[in-house]
């Protein structure tokens, strides 16, 4: 059994990405999942001046969480075609704890599943594509991606439509089979 860490790159209190992530992790059956709320690790906006005063302890604690896990599931919004500043800031801070060419997420490359959704039709696909390209540099091996467009049309009475739900079930099964 592998240990999976799951989190969202959103800091919105009613995040549809958190909802999507909750649905996805309920479908994990062969492995253990730990949900991490990045807001439990409050970080200032990265700057060299702040770093010169000392890396915040929250960065070390978050890194410890990544090291303890074998795989990662990230559900992240797309802001103007890219990752949200909130998530980018976390990655910027984590990068300060590693020597050049060392993974941000631990001591070895970790399997990653990237997910996104949006009210619009593309479901954050542009950001997922960009993150897929960057992930190897951060120490992630992308094993799957998923973009759910038209979220509010596919979420009915707190549940995904049968087709969307089956897509996520298949995605999680495939991801688990690759661990």
C-alpha positions in Angstrom: 0.0 0.0 0.0 1.3 3.4 -1.0 0.8 6.7 0.8 -0.7 9.5 -1.3 -0.7 13.1 -0.3 -3.5 15.2 -1.8 -4.1 18.9 -1.9 -5.6 21.7 -3.8 -3.8 24.8 -5.2 -6.8 26.9 -4.4 -7.2 29.1 -1.3 -10.9 29.8 -2.0 -13.1 28.9 1.0 -15.7 27.2 -1.4 -13.2 25.8 -3.8 -14.6 23.6 -6.6 -11.2 22.1 -6.7 -11.5 21.0 -3.1 -14.9 19.5 -4.0 -13.4 17.7 -7.1 -10.4 16.5 -4.9 -12.8 15.1 -2.3 -14.7 13.1 -4.9 -11.4 11.8 -6.4 -9.9 10.7 -3.1 -13.1 8.9 -2.1 -12.4 6.6 -5.1 -8.9 5.6 -3.9 -9.3 2.0 -2.7 -5.9 0.4 -2.8 -3.8 3.1 -1.1 -3.8 5.4 1.9 -4.6 9.1 1.2 -3.7 12.1 3.4 -5.4 15.3 2.6 -3.3 18.4 3.3 -4.7 21.9 3.5 -2.0 24.3 2.3 -3.6 27.1 4.4 -2.3 25.1 7.4 1.2 26.2 6.2 0.8 30.0 5.9 3.6 31.5 3.9 4.5 35.0 3.0 5.0 35.9 -0.7 8.4 34.6 -1.5 11.2 37.2 -1.7 15.0 37.1 -1.2 14.7 39.6 1.5 12.3 37.4 3.5 14.4 34.4 2.9 17.5 36.2 4.1 15.8 36.5 7.5 15.1 32.8 7.5 13.0 30.3 5.7 9.6 30.0 7.5 9.3 26.8 9.6 6.0 26.0 7.7 8.2 25.3 4.6 10.1 22.7 6.5 6.9 21.1 7.9 5.3 21.0 4.5 8.4 19.4 3.0 8.3 16.7 5.7 4.7 15.9 4.6 5.9 15.4 1.0 8.8 13.2 2.1 6.5 10.9 4.1 4.4 10.1 1.0 4.9 8.0 -2.1 2.6 9.9 -4.6 0.8 13.2 -5.0 -2.7 14.2 -6.2 -3.1 18.0 -7.0 -6.3 19.7 -7.9 -5.5 23.2 -9.0 -7.4 26.1 -10.6 -6.2 28.0 -13.6 -5.7 31.7 -13.2 -5.2 33.5 -16.5 -3.9 30.4 -18.2 -1.4 29.5 -15.4 -1.2 28.2 -11.9 -2.6 30.4 -9.1 -0.1 32.6 -7.3 -1.0 30.7 -4.1 0.3 27.4 -5.4 3.3 29.0 -7.1 4.3 30.6 -3.9 4.3 27.2 -2.1 6.5 25.8 -4.9 8.8 28.8 -4.7 9.4 28.3 -1.0 9.9 24.5 -1.3 12.5 25.1 -4.0 14.6 26.9 -1.4 15.1 23.7 0.6 16.8 21.7 -2.2 20.1 21.8 -3.9 20.0 22.3 -7.7 18.3 19.5 -9.6 16.8 17.9 -6.5 13.1 17.2 -6.3 10.9 19.7 -4.3 8.6 16.9 -3.1 11.1 14.6 -1.4 14.3 12.8 -2.0 13.1 11.0 -5.1 10.7 11.5 -8.0 7.1 10.9 -7.1 4.1 9.9 -9.2 1.7 12.8 -9.6 -1.9 13.1 -10.8 -2.9 16.6 -11.9 -6.6 17.6 -11.9 -8.4 20.8 -12.6 -11.9 22.1 -13.2 -13.7 25.3 -14.0 -17.1 26.7 -14.8 -15.9 27.2 -18.4 -15.6 24.5 -21.0 -11.8 23.8 -20.9 -11.6 22.9 -17.2 -8.2 24.5 -16.6 -6.5 22.5 -19.3 -4.0 25.2 -20.1 -2.6 25.2 -16.6 -2.6 21.4 -16.4 -0.5 21.3 -19.6 2.0 23.8 -18.2 2.2 22.0 -14.9 2.7 18.7 -16.7 5.7 20.2 -18.4 7.2 21.7 -15.2 6.5 18.7 -12.9 9.6 16.7 -13.8 11.7 19.8 -12.8 10.0 19.8 -9.4 10.4 16.1 -8.8 7.1 14.8 -10.1 6.4 12.1 -12.7 3.0 12.9 -14.1 1.0 9.7 -14.4 -2.3 11.2 -15.4 -4.1 14.5 -15.9 -7.8 15.4 -15.9 -9.6 18.6 -16.8 -13.3 18.8 -16.0 -15.0 21.6 -17.9 -18.4 23.1 -17.2 -18.3 22.1 -13.5 -21.6 23.6 -12.5 -23.4 21.7 -15.3 -21.7 18.4 -14.3 -22.3 18.9 -10.5 -25.9 18.2 -9.7 -27.3 18.1 -6.2 -23.8 17.7 -4.8 -22.9 14.8 -7.1 -21.2 14.6 -10.4 -23.2 13.4 -13.4 -22.7 9.7 -14.0 -20.4 10.2 -17.0 -18.1 12.7 -15.1 -18.1 10.5 -12.0 -17.1 7.4 -14.1 -14.3 9.5 -15.7 -12.8 10.2 -12.3 -13.3 6.6 -11.2 -11.3 5.4 -14.2 -8.7 8.1 -13.7 -8.1 7.0 -10.0 -8.0 3.3 -10.9 -5.4 4.0 -13.6 -3.4 6.2 -11.2 -3.4 3.6 -8.5 -2.4 0.8 -10.9 0.7 2.8 -11.8 1.9 3.2 -8.2 
